[in-house]
Amino acid sequence: MLLAYAGSNVGGLIFLGVVVALIIDMVISSLFGAIAEMKGYSRSMYKWICFFLGLPGWIMVAALPDRAKKEKSKKELKEEMKDVESWV
């Protein structure tokens, strides 16, 4: 009797497991989207890439170069060049 009851409830447990896995994946993907945005890339695009690809998407976001830092250093370099030109 117990086995018959457990067998009829397996579908519900599988459904619940899939829903929980999707929620966890969405939370993790949102975090990696925020990381991509901090690096100067599109938050929504990389969030969905991480959602659909999983671990390979996470690795891809972790390997992205930091655009924001490059842009900041370019601005600092331009300001320094202006200072040097004013001396000359």
Order of alpha helices (4+ residues) and beta strands (2+ residues): alpha-alpha-alpha-alpha
